[in-house]
Amino acid sequence: MSGLRAIETTVNGRRYRRSVEPRLLLSDFLRQELGLTGTHVGCEHGVCGACTVLVDGHSVRACLMFAIQCDGAAIETVEGLGTPASLSPLQESFRANHGLQCGFCTPGILMTCVDLLRKHPTASREEIREGLSGNLCRCTGYEHIVAAVEALIRREGGQE
């Protein structure tokens, strides 16, 4: 008898049905089963935030969640934000405000910011910093990332 479990989930608006091992991590499911390699695996302990995705509208660490826990859930990954030819407003703000460094942690930071902005569309500088506190980046002091989020808030609020 196989130990595989059938799951059905929606990822970036597309429905998937797969049979997976019960211990398969969500990060591995996204990367290996679906080929969505934007979700990066850094520490594998939920500390760095590189694997952050949204599950049913809430940010989660994909390295700490099993794929079978997402049966019936809607998942959003960085691939669902935009394309190289058509960046999302958040991605464009990161580009314009130099919020990118090496890029390894950027997908997780972007997904954290999506969650933050949906819940707090007029977040203050302090709230942005607090919202990003669970994402570690060794390449930046976060100033440009915070500036990118602030610029988007101003633009979305019609202040630019």
C-alpha positions as CSV (number, residue, x, y, z in Angstrom):
1,M,0.0,0.0,0.0
2,S,1.3,3.4,-1.0
3,G,1.9,6.1,1.6
4,L,0.9,8.8,-0.8
5,R,-2.0,11.2,0.0
6,A,-4.1,13.0,-2.6
7,I,-4.3,16.7,-2.3
8,E,-5.9,19.4,-4.3
9,T,-4.8,23.0,-4.0
10,T,-4.9,26.2,-5.9
11,V,-1.6,27.9,-6.5
12,N,-1.5,31.4,-8.0
13,G,-5.0,30.8,-9.3
14,R,-4.3,27.5,-10.9
15,R,-5.8,24.2,-9.6
16,Y,-3.5,21.3,-8.9
17,R,-4.2,17.7,-7.9
18,R,-1.2,15.7,-6.8
19,S,-0.4,12.6,-4.7
20,V,2.3,13.4,-2.2
21,E,4.1,11.8,0.7
22,P,2.6,13.0,4.0
23,R,6.0,14.4,5.1
24,L,6.6,16.5,2.0
25,L,7.2,20.1,3.0
26,L,5.2,22.8,1.2
27,S,8.4,24.4,0.1
28,D,9.5,21.1,-1.6
29,F,6.0,20.6,-3.1
30,L,6.1,24.1,-4.7
31,R,9.7,23.7,-6.0
32,Q,9.9,20.1,-6.9
33,E,6.3,19.1,-7.8
34,L,5.1,22.4,-9.4
35,G,8.4,23.8,-10.6
36,L,7.8,27.1,-8.7
37,T,11.4,27.8,-7.7
38,G,10.8,31.4,-6.5
39,T,10.1,30.1,-3.0
40,H,13.6,29.8,-1.6
41,V,14.7,27.6,1.2
42,G,17.3,29.2,3.5
43,C,17.5,28.0,7.0
44,E,14.9,25.2,6.9
45,H,13.8,26.2,10.5
46,G,11.4,29.0,9.8
47,V,13.8,31.7,11.0
48,C,14.9,33.5,7.8
49,G,11.6,34.0,6.0
50,A,13.0,33.2,2.5
51,C,10.3,30.6,2.0
52,T,7.4,32.8,2.9
53,V,4.2,32.3,0.9
54,L,0.6,33.1,1.5
55,V,-1.8,30.3,2.4
56,D,-5.5,31.4,2.4
57,G,-4.3,35.0,2.6
58,H,-1.9,34.6,5.5
59,S,1.9,34.5,5.3
60,V,3.4,31.2,6.4
61,R,6.8,29.6,6.3
62,A,6.7,26.9,3.6
63,C,9.6,25.1,5.2
64,L,7.6,24.5,8.3
65,M,4.3,23.4,6.7
66,F,3.4,20.1,5.1
67,A,1.9,20.1,1.6
68,I,-1.0,17.9,2.9
69,Q,-1.9,20.7,5.3
70,C,-2.7,22.8,2.2
71,D,-5.3,20.4,0.8
72,G,-8.2,22.7,-0.3
73,A,-6.2,25.9,0.3
74,A,-5.3,28.8,-1.9
75,I,-1.6,29.4,-2.1
76,E,0.2,32.5,-3.4
77,T,3.8,32.5,-4.4
78,V,6.1,35.2,-5.8
79,E,5.4,33.8,-9.3
80,G,1.9,35.0,-8.9
81,L,2.8,38.7,-8.4
82,G,4.0,39.6,-11.8
83,T,6.2,38.7,-14.7
84,P,9.6,40.1,-15.8
85,A,7.8,42.0,-18.6
86,S,5.0,43.2,-16.3
87,L,6.0,43.6,-12.7
88,S,3.4,44.0,-9.9
89,P,3.3,47.5,-8.3
90,L,5.2,46.1,-5.3
91,Q,7.9,44.6,-7.5
92,E,8.2,47.8,-9.5
93,S,8.6,49.8,-6.3
94,F,11.3,47.5,-5.1
95,R,13.1,47.9,-8.5
96,A,12.7,51.7,-8.5
97,N,13.8,52.1,-4.9
98,H,16.7,49.7,-5.0
99,G,15.0,47.2,-2.6
100,L,16.8,44.3,-4.2
101,Q,20.2,42.9,-3.3
102,C,21.3,39.4,-4.3
103,G,17.7,38.4,-4.6
104,F,17.7,35.2,-2.5
105,C,15.5,36.5,0.3
106,T,13.5,38.9,-2.0
107,P,10.7,36.5,-2.8
108,G,9.9,35.9,0.8
109,I,10.2,39.6,1.6
110,L,7.8,40.4,-1.2
111,M,5.3,37.9,0.0
112,T,5.6,39.3,3.5
113,C,5.0,42.8,2.2
114,V,1.9,41.6,0.2
115,D,0.4,40.2,3.4
116,L,1.4,43.4,5.4
117,L,-0.1,45.7,2.8
118,R,-3.3,43.8,2.5
119,K,-3.8,43.9,6.3
120,H,-2.3,47.4,6.8
121,P,-2.6,49.4,3.5
122,T,-1.4,52.6,5.2
123,A,1.3,51.1,7.3
124,S,3.7,53.4,9.0
125,R,7.4,53.1,8.8
126,E,7.5,51.5,12.2
127,E,4.7,49.0,11.2
128,I,6.6,48.2,8.0
129,R,9.8,47.5,9.9
130,E,7.9,45.4,12.4
131,G,6.2,43.5,9.6
132,L,9.6,42.7,8.0
133,S,11.2,41.7,11.3
134,G,10.8,38.0,10.5
135,N,12.7,38.2,7.2
136,L,16.5,38.1,7.4
137,C,18.7,39.5,4.7
138,R,22.4,39.5,4.9
139,C,22.9,41.9,2.0
140,T,21.0,45.0,3.1
141,G,20.2,47.3,6.0
142,Y,16.5,47.1,5.0
143,E,16.3,50.9,4.3
144,H,15.7,50.6,0.6
145,I,13.1,47.8,1.2
146,V,11.2,50.0,3.7
147,A,11.5,52.9,1.3
148,A,10.0,50.8,-1.5
149,V,7.0,49.9,0.6
150,E,6.5,53.5,1.7
151,A,6.7,54.7,-1.9
152,L,4.0,52.2,-2.9
153,I,1.8,53.2,0.0
154,R,2.2,56.9,-1.1
155,R,1.5,56.0,-4.7
156,E,-1.5,53.8,-3.9
157,G,-2.9,56.5,-1.6
158,G,-2.6,59.0,-4.4
159,Q,0.1,61.1,-2.7
160,E,2.7,60.8,-5.5
